[in-house]
Amino acid sequence: MGREPFRGVVPAYLRLMRDDPRDARDRLDAGDRHDAGDRIGARDARDASDARDAHDARDSHDVRGPRLPTSPGFWRSPLRGPGFTSVLGLVLLVGITVLFVTGLLSYAAYNPDLSPVNDKTPDKGLLGFYLFAWPTDPHWLYRFTQGVHVTLGITLIPVLLAKLWSVVPRLFTLPPARSLAHALERISLLLLVGGALFEFVTGVLNVQLDYVFPGSFYRLHFYGAWVFFAAFLAHAVLKTPAALRNLRGLRGAPEEKNDLVSPRPAEPTVSRRGALWFVGGGSLLLFATTVGQTLGGPLRRTALLAPHGGGEPGTGPNGFQINKTAAYAGITAADRDEEAWRLVVTGRTGTVRLSRAQLLQLPLHSSALPIACVEGWSTADQWWRGVRLRDLAALVGHEEDPPDVFVESLQRHGSFRRAALRANQVADPRSLLALFVNGEPLSPDHGHPARIIVPAAPGVLNTKWVARMTFGDL
């Protein structure tokens, strides 16, 4: 029996082969190429789709998965950038320069080159090149310079923290050193960051009267300041031109891209301008809760973060700020007894011993002077009354040009129980051995039976509970 012919493509192809074999072969080749192209295109599409899926998976893992701080993708804040960092850097450039200068002035106010008892950094060497005789005018000079130093330092804390936060990715950059120049830059950066934290932390602790230092605050803060400022100055020389260029970004110009800008920033929750306002608000709050300890008066109650803020410690003529009580200094009632106490004054012609009653027989004078301390606090002008230092010098043979004086306290232990004053301080008519304050005898905590008061001098040089004075070149 026969087979029915197949009615599909094959018979048509066979007919075409029978009628025109060459055309049939050309059409077959074109069809094969078309089918191959379709297959290659489909494979490429699948490969591209697979690549996109893998990229998306990697992105998903980058966002949610753990990464190291050395990876640029770890730091995703959209706030970081050269413009934001430059604003903070320029504020610190001005502020830290003022801090350094006022700190040097504070050190000079102690007259450390006059006597070893005034010098807490005897091995300073060339670092004391700038020292000069501290003046007595204006009488509020130390109150102003040290008030600026402490208040500005505390006010800059939010700016410093924001600046360190803005550049923290650079601390984790790998490799640590790409060249010798890069290694030196990284070392200077470590000195800069470490020095800033050290100076601000020790300064705040001193203001808060927390003496937890492994050594003398004066020595640590002084040497730390030189190391920090040297690194700061080198950094400023290198970075200030770029910082000024970056400020153009705040005025609408395109911001330069650098390693602070995240390659995949997160969605912003606040603008950079808003972040700067936040930092400025924190600084303003610290300023408002600190400056009152320097200005005194009603504003002292606003100095909530300062140990000598929040109002005066007492009432009456002696009801103003003190740093060290008689009990803390170990001064007993027997030490202060007016019948037993004698002031020993030594000079060119010998020694005299004076009771408080005998001092009251000498010419008495009055001066309106503040007390200002290294912690940044000060009092308003108080009315002091007593014997001029130059009159006491005249009692022991120094009638014409009063010399330096070495003052010793009844206090037996602790720093600055002895102090030296320069000749210009002795000669000033406002410099007194005070016996009264604001019309009343000195209280024990303010130095009874007698204390030194000198214009523009740090508080520790205004020795309380004076026992001996030695006039002569020191």
Secondary structure, DSSP 4 states (H G I P E B T S, - for coil): -PPPPP-SHHHHHHHHHHH-HHHHHHHHHHHHHHHHHHHHHHHHHHHHHHHHHHHHHHHHHHHHS---TTSGGG---TT-SHHHHHHHHHHHHHHHHHHHHHHHHHHHHT-TTT-GGG-S-TT-GGGGTT--PPP--STTHHHHHHHHHHHHHHHTHHHHHHHHHHHGGGGG-SSS-SSHHHHHHHHHHHHHHHHHHHHHHHHHHHHTT----SS-HHHHHHHHHHHHHHHHHHHHHHHHHHHHHHGGGGGTSPPPP-TTS-SSPPPPSS-HHHHHHHHHHHHHHHHHTTTHHHH-GGGGGG-TTSTT-SS-SS-STT-S--SS-HHHHT--HHHH-TTT--EEEEETTEEEEE-HHHHHTS--EEEEE--B-TTS-B---EEEEEEEHHHHHHHTT--SS---EEEEES--SSTTSEEEE-HHHHHSTT-EEEEEETTEEPPGGGTTT-EEE-TT--GGGS-SSEEEEEES--
